[in-house]
Amino acid sequence: ERALLRGWADAVIQDDPGLQPVSAEDRTHLVDVYRLLDRELSGAALADIVYAVEARRPSASASGEPGVIRREGNKQSGHLPVQELLAQARHAAQGLKPCLLMSPLAVSRYLPPEMEFDTVIFDEASQVTTADAINCIYRGDALVVVGDERQLPPTSFYDRVEDDVTDFPSILELARETFPTLHLGWHHRSRHEAL
C-alpha cells in the first residue's frame, strides 16, 4: 500500500509543473510574490469589511431599533443605560457589531439575558472560573475555549486570601475534561511573550 501511494504521489508531482522542484532563487521569488499578494488581499479585505459595515448603518430617518440607536447617539446627555439600550435595539446592535469583545463581568453587566451569539470564545481560559463563564456560555450556539494550563489559575482580587484558588476550576479545566481537545503544533511567541 505504501509503495502504491508513493508511486501515485511521484506521478502527481512529475505531471504537475507547479510541484516541480525549483531553485532557491525561484523559491525566494515565490515567497516575495506571495507576501505581496497577501498584503494586497489584506488591504482589499479591510475595504470590503468597512463597506459591509457602512451598508448596515441606519439612516438618519430610521425607525424601530436602528432609530433607537440613532437617537441615543445624537443625545448630548441623558443616555439610556447600555443594558437597556441593547435590550431595546438588540437585533440592530448585533447587525452593526456582530462581534463583541468583553469580559464575563461586562457580559453580565451590559448584555440583556436574551442576547445570544453564534459562537462564544474564551481566550486565556485558564484564568476564568467556570462560575464566571456560565453567563457567557449559555448565550452561544457554539463554544471555543482557548488556553494553556501552564498559565495563571483563576483568581480574583476580592477573594479572601485564605481561599484556595484550586477550589475554583477554570473553564479550561472543565472543557479539557468534557470536550475533545485540539493542540497547536506550533505557536509563535513574540520576544515580549517569551520573556
N, C-alpha and C positions, 0 to 999 in steps of 0.2 A: 504493500500500500504506500509505504514511504517512497519507494523508487518511482511508482506511478505518479504520485503527487509532485515529486521533484522534477520528473520529466515534463509534466504538464506546465509547471512553473517556468522551467527553462524555455519551453516552446513559446509561452506567452511573452517572456522577456525578449526573446530573439525576434519575434514578429512585431513587437510594438516599438517604434522608433523613440517614443517618449521615455521608454525604460532602458534605453541603451546606456552603457557606461559613458560618462563624459569626463573631460579633463578637469583638473582642479580649477582652471581659469573659467571654464564653461559653468561649473557649479557655482563659483563666486558670482558670475554674471546673473545666473538664475536667481540666486538669493537676493541680489540687488534689485532685480526686476520685481520679485515677489514683494519685497519691502515697499517699493514704490507703489505697486498696485494696492497693497494693503492699506497704505496711508490714504490713497485716493478713495478706496472703499469706505474707510472710516469717516472721512470727511463727507462723503455722499450720504452715508447712513445718518450722520448727525443732522444734515439738512432735511432728510426725509422725516426724522423724528420731530424736528421743530415744525415742519409743515403740518404733520398729522395733529400735533397738539394745538397749533393755531386754528386748524379747521374745527376743532372741538370747542373752541372758546365761545361762550354765549354772546349773542349780540346785545347791543345796548338796550334794545326793546324787548329782550327775552322775558318770558313769563315762566311761571312754575318754578322748579328747582333752580334752573340757571338764573332766573330773575332774583331769587333769594340771595344767591352768591354775588350777583352784580350789585344789588342794593347794599349788602353788607360791606362790599369792597369800596363803595363810594362814600360810606359814612365816615365822618371825622371822629365821632365818639359814640358811645352807647352801643357798641357791637354786641351781638349775641355771643354767649359763651360758645367755645369751639364745639363742645359735645352737642349742644342744642342746634347749632348751625348745621353740623353734619347729620343730625337726625332729620332735619327739615330738607336737606339737599344731598342726601346720601348718593343717589344714582348719578347726579350731575358731578359731584365731587370725585367720585370714582371714575367717571368718564374722563374728567380733566386730568386727574392724577391717579392712574391705576396702581401705582407702586408707592407705598409709604414706608419710610424707614423710621422705626420707632422702638423705644424700649418697652418692655412689658408694662412698666408703670405708666408710661404715656398712653399705651393702648387702653388701659383701664380708665385713665383719667379723661381722655379725649374722644374715644370712639363709642358711639352708641352700641348697645348689645347686639342689635340686629345687623350690624355692618359686617359683611363677610367678604372673603377673597378666594381666588383660585388656589393660591399657594401661600403658606406661611413658612418663612425661612428663619432659622435661628443660627446666627454666626457666633463664634466664641461660646458655644452652648455649654461648655464645662463650667461657665460662670453664672448660669441661670438655673435657679431651683425649679423643680417640677411645679411647685405651687405657684410660682410667678409666671410660669409658661402656660398654664392651663387656660387663662383668659385669652391668650393668642391662639392656641391650638384649635379650640372649638370654632374659630372663625374661618378656617381654611378647609378646602376640599382635599388638599394635599399638604404634606408636611416634609420639610427638608431640615435636617439637623446637622450642623457642621461644627466640628470642634476637635480638640486634641486633649485626650485625657491627662496629658502631662502638664497642662496649663493650670492656672489657679482654680481652686474649687469655688463653689458659690459662697459668697459672703455678703453681709450687709453691715454697713456702718452702725446701724441701730440695733443689731442683735446684741444680746448681753454677752460679755466677754467669756463667761464660763460655758456658754453654749458650744457644743462641739459641732463644727460645720459639716462633719461627715454624717450627722443625723439628717441632713437635708440633701438628698441626692440631686444631682444636676439632671437637666433634661437630656444631656448627652449620655449619662449613665443609664437612664431608663430606656432611651432609644436603642442603645447598644444591646441591652438585654431583650428587647422586644422585636426589633426590625432588622432586616438584612443590612449589612454594613458594606460600603464601598470605600476602599482605601486609595489614596493618591499614590501613584507610583513615583511621582516626583513633585516637589514643592519648592518654588522659588522663594528665597528669603533675601530681602534687601540687606545691605550692611547694617542698617539700623536694627532690623529684626534679629539678626544673628548675634548682636552684641549682648 
